[in-house]
Amino acid sequence: MAQSHGTRRGWLFLLAILVAFVGLGSVRPVKATEQYAACTGRACGDCHLDPGGGGELTKVGMQFAAVVAAKPGASGKETPAPSPRLIRLVAGFVHLLTAIFWFGTILYVHLILKPAYAAKGLPRGEMRVGLVSMAVMAVTGAILMAYRVPSLAFLTTTRFGVLLLLKIALFSIMVLSALVVVFFIGPRLKRKEAVVPAAGGDMTLAQLAAFDGKEGRPAYIAYQGVVYDVTASKFWRQGAHMARHQAGMDLSAVLSQAPHGEEKVLAMPRVGRLLAAETGPAKSSVERLFYFMAYMNLGMVVAITLIVALWRWW
């Protein structure tokens, strides 16, 4: 019941964020810079020191600003109010911070924990991070796009617009694949019942995976070729350690990130040895699809990061 209440509060918080940003996005922005670039065919870097636009002006930019300021009616209502710039800053900050958090989670799960960490079902923590991050990035991205894109033609006739369109396409693919994993693949992976071999003794990594500490099964982990029983440990309830590590896995590679040394693991009862990998049953179609999407998303993170680098430094 407490967990359900926490989940409900999390979704209400997300809804509040969405409503707030939609309200902020209703302020009509001034797009003089992008319109000028689209009409003249000149790049943002011709008027700004930053190739991506915005910030300090070059000599050409200062001359253009002086010409605009000298025109009749240039003052008053035509002068951009500070509030749209503040909204754009806040949206950009939240967008970037969320991207760092989301991409960091993806990189950690794929490069440190490996996709096998979630092969038996997505952990709730990572799933919530992904869903909330996608929603926040979609809303803040739409707000930023309203300030930077004066027309649909801008997306296909300018370098910035083409890269933005490509970034949106990659993000859309990531969102679609994430929804498929959460609502289609994840439930099927969790329903898949593992055949539990006799407890104790030497075992392969595939056999170790069956001892995940869930539904009354023992919780085993492997470290440096030895299998340990952590079932009785209060730090491994339901087969999960600190909501980060899952029983039924070889944790040799991740112990270096733990705040404690190997003595905590070595103190646990020994079950047997971890045997060399053997050819096991072929992965199901659902598992193959999960691994494909997992590594595809990793590639998408690299591609989107490259697009941002092209915006700023190329």
C-alpha positions in Angstrom: 0.0 0.0 0.0 2.8 2.4 0.9 4.5 1.6 -2.4 1.3 2.3 -4.3 0.9 5.6 -2.5 4.5 6.5 -3.4 3.9 5.6 -7.1 0.8 7.8 -7.1 2.7 10.7 -5.6 5.3 10.3 -8.2 2.8 10.5 -11.1 1.1 13.5 -9.5 4.4 15.3 -9.3 5.1 14.5 -12.9 1.7 15.8 -13.9 2.4 19.0 -12.0 5.7 19.5 -13.9 3.9 18.9 -17.2 1.2 21.5 -16.4 3.7 24.0 -15.3 5.8 23.8 -18.4 2.8 23.8 -20.7 1.7 27.0 -19.0 5.1 28.5 -19.4 5.2 27.5 -23.0 2.0 29.4 -23.8 3.9 32.7 -23.7 4.4 33.7 -27.3 8.2 34.1 -28.0 10.1 36.5 -30.2 12.0 34.7 -33.0 13.9 37.5 -34.7 17.2 35.7 -34.7 16.0 32.5 -36.4 13.8 34.4 -38.8 16.7 36.6 -39.8 18.9 33.5 -40.4 16.1 31.8 -42.4 15.5 34.9 -44.6 19.2 35.7 -45.3 20.5 32.2 -45.4 23.3 33.1 -43.0 24.3 30.9 -40.1 23.8 31.7 -36.4 27.5 31.9 -36.0 27.7 35.0 -38.3 26.0 37.1 -35.7 26.9 35.2 -32.5 30.2 34.0 -31.1 28.4 30.8 -30.2 27.8 28.8 -33.5 24.6 27.5 -32.1 23.2 31.1 -31.6 22.4 33.2 -28.6 24.8 35.0 -26.2 27.5 37.5 -27.2 27.3 39.1 -30.6 30.0 39.4 -33.3 30.7 42.6 -35.0 28.2 41.7 -37.7 25.6 40.9 -35.1 26.1 44.2 -33.3 25.7 46.1 -36.5 22.5 44.3 -37.3 21.2 44.9 -33.7 22.0 48.6 -34.1 20.0 48.7 -37.4 17.0 47.0 -35.8 17.1 49.3 -32.8 17.2 52.4 -35.1 14.0 51.4 -36.9 10.8 53.2 -36.0 8.8 51.3 -33.4 11.8 49.3 -32.4 11.2 50.2 -28.7 8.3 49.4 -26.5 6.3 46.3 -27.2 8.7 45.1 -29.9 11.6 44.8 -27.4 11.7 41.2 -26.0 10.6 41.0 -22.4 12.9 39.4 -20.0 10.4 36.7 -19.1 10.6 34.7 -22.3 14.4 34.5 -22.0 14.0 33.3 -18.4 11.5 30.6 -19.5 13.9 29.5 -22.2 16.8 29.4 -19.7 14.7 27.3 -17.2 13.4 25.0 -19.9 16.9 24.5 -21.3 18.4 23.9 -17.9 15.8 21.3 -17.0 16.1 19.7 -20.4 19.9 19.3 -20.2 19.8 18.2 -16.5 17.2 15.5 -17.3 19.2 14.3 -20.4 22.3 14.0 -18.2 20.4 12.0 -15.6 18.6 9.8 -18.1 21.6 9.1 -20.4 23.8 8.5 -17.3 21.3 5.9 -16.1 21.4 4.2 -19.5 25.2 4.2 -19.7 25.5 2.9 -16.1 23.0 0.0 -16.7 24.6 -0.9 -20.1 28.3 -0.5 -19.4 28.6 -1.3 -15.7 25.7 -3.6 -14.8 25.2 -5.0 -18.4 21.8 -5.5 -20.0 21.5 -8.9 -18.3 20.8 -7.0 -15.1 17.3 -6.3 -16.5 16.8 -9.4 -18.6 14.4 -10.9 -16.2 12.3 -7.8 -15.9 12.9 -4.1 -15.7 13.8 -2.8 -12.1 11.1 -0.3 -11.0 13.7 2.4 -10.2 15.2 2.4 -13.7 11.8 2.2 -15.3 10.5 5.3 -13.4 13.6 7.3 -14.2 13.1 6.5 -17.9 9.4 7.3 -18.1 9.7 10.6 -16.1 12.8 11.6 -18.0 11.1 11.1 -21.4 8.1 13.1 -20.4 10.1 16.0 -19.0 12.4 16.1 -22.0 9.5 16.0 -24.4 7.8 19.0 -22.7 10.9 21.1 -22.3 12.1 20.2 -25.8 8.8 21.4 -27.2 9.2 24.7 -25.3 12.7 25.2 -26.6 11.6 24.4 -30.1 8.9 27.1 -30.0 11.7 29.6 -29.3 14.1 28.4 -31.9 12.0 27.3 -34.8 10.0 30.0 -36.6 8.5 27.7 -39.2 8.5 24.1 -40.4 10.6 25.1 -43.4 13.3 26.1 -40.9 13.8 22.4 -40.0 14.8 21.4 -43.6 16.5 24.6 -44.8 19.0 25.3 -42.0 21.8 23.3 -40.6 20.5 23.7 -37.0 17.0 22.7 -38.1 18.2 19.5 -39.9 20.2 18.4 -36.9 17.2 19.2 -34.6 14.9 17.1 -36.8 17.4 14.2 -36.7 17.6 14.5 -32.9 13.8 14.5 -32.6 13.6 11.4 -34.8 16.2 9.6 -32.6 14.4 10.6 -29.4 11.1 9.4 -30.8 12.6 6.0 -31.6 14.0 5.8 -28.0 10.5 6.7 -26.6 8.8 4.1 -28.8 11.3 1.4 -27.9 11.0 2.2 -24.2 7.2 1.9 -24.2 7.5 -1.4 -26.0 9.9 -2.7 -23.4 7.9 -1.4 -20.4 4.5 -2.5 -21.5 5.2 -5.5 -23.8 8.6 -7.1 -23.2 9.0 -6.3 -19.4 5.8 -8.1 -18.3 6.7 -11.2 -20.4 10.2 -11.3 -19.0 8.8 -11.2 -15.5 6.2 -14.0 -16.2 8.9 -16.3 -17.5 9.5 -18.9 -14.9 13.0 -20.1 -14.4 13.6 -23.8 -13.6 15.4 -23.8 -10.3 18.1 -26.6 -10.0 18.9 -28.2 -6.7 20.2 -25.7 -4.2 23.9 -25.7 -3.5 26.9 -27.1 -5.4 28.8 -25.8 -8.4 26.8 -24.1 -11.0 27.1 -22.1 -14.3 26.1 -18.5 -14.7 22.9 -19.6 -16.3 22.0 -21.8 -13.3 23.0 -19.0 -10.9 20.4 -16.7 -12.5 17.7 -18.9 -11.1 18.6 -18.1 -7.5 17.3 -14.5 -7.6 15.8 -14.4 -4.1 12.3 -13.8 -5.3 9.1 -15.8 -4.6 10.8 -17.8 -1.9 13.9 -18.8 -4.0 17.4 -18.6 -2.4 19.5 -15.6 -3.2 22.9 -16.5 -4.5 25.7 -14.2 -5.9 29.0 -15.0 -7.4 32.3 -13.3 -6.7 35.7 -14.2 -8.1 34.6 -17.6 -9.2 32.8 -18.6 -5.9 29.1 -18.7 -5.3 27.8 -17.2 -2.0 24.4 -17.6 -0.3 23.1 -14.1 0.8 19.5 -15.3 1.5 19.8 -14.6 5.2 21.4 -11.2 4.8 19.1 -8.2 5.7 20.8 -6.3 3.0 19.6 -8.7 0.3 15.8 -8.8 1.0 13.8 -10.1 -2.0 17.1 -10.7 -3.8 17.9 -6.9 -4.2 20.8 -5.1 -2.6 20.4 -1.3 -2.0 17.8 -1.3 -4.9 20.8 -1.6 -7.3 22.2 -5.1 -7.5 20.2 -8.2 -8.1 20.9 -11.7 -6.8 21.6 -14.4 -9.3 24.4 -12.6 -11.0 28.2 -12.5 -10.9 29.1 -9.2 -9.1 32.9 -9.5 -9.5 33.0 -6.5 -11.8 30.8 -4.2 -9.8 32.2 -4.7 -6.3 34.8 -1.9 -6.9 31.9 0.6 -6.9 30.6 -0.5 -3.5 31.3 1.5 -0.4 32.6 -1.6 1.3 35.3 -4.1 0.5 35.2 -7.8 -0.4 35.2 -8.9 3.2 31.4 -8.4 3.3 31.0 -10.9 0.5 33.6 -13.4 1.8 31.8 -13.5 5.1 28.7 -15.1 3.5 28.2 -18.9 3.4 29.9 -20.5 0.4 27.7 -22.6 -1.9 30.1 -23.8 -4.5 32.1 -22.7 -7.5 31.0 -20.8 -10.5 31.7 -23.0 -13.5 32.8 -21.8 -16.9 30.0 -20.8 -19.3 28.3 -23.6 -21.2 26.0 -23.6 -24.2 22.6 -23.2 -22.8 19.1 -23.0 -24.4 18.7 -20.4 -27.1 17.2 -17.1 -26.0 13.5 -16.6 -26.6 12.3 -14.1 -29.2 11.3 -11.7 -26.4 14.8 -11.9 -24.8 16.4 -11.3 -28.2 14.2 -8.3 -28.8 15.0 -6.9 -25.3 18.8 -7.1 -26.0 18.4 -5.6 -29.4 16.5 -2.6 -28.0 18.9 -2.3 -25.1 21.9 -1.9 -27.3 20.0 0.2 -29.8 19.2 2.7 -27.1 22.9 2.8 -26.2 23.7 3.7 -29.8 20.9 6.4 -29.8 22.6 8.0 -26.7 25.9 8.2 -28.6 24.2 9.6 -31.7 22.3 12.3 -29.9 25.4 13.3 -28.0 27.2 13.6 -31.3 24.4 15.9 -32.7 24.8 18.2 -29.6 28.6 18.3 -30.3 27.9 19.2 -33.9 25.7 22.0 -32.8 28.2 23.5 -30.4 31.6 22.8 -31.9 31.5 22.1 -35.6 
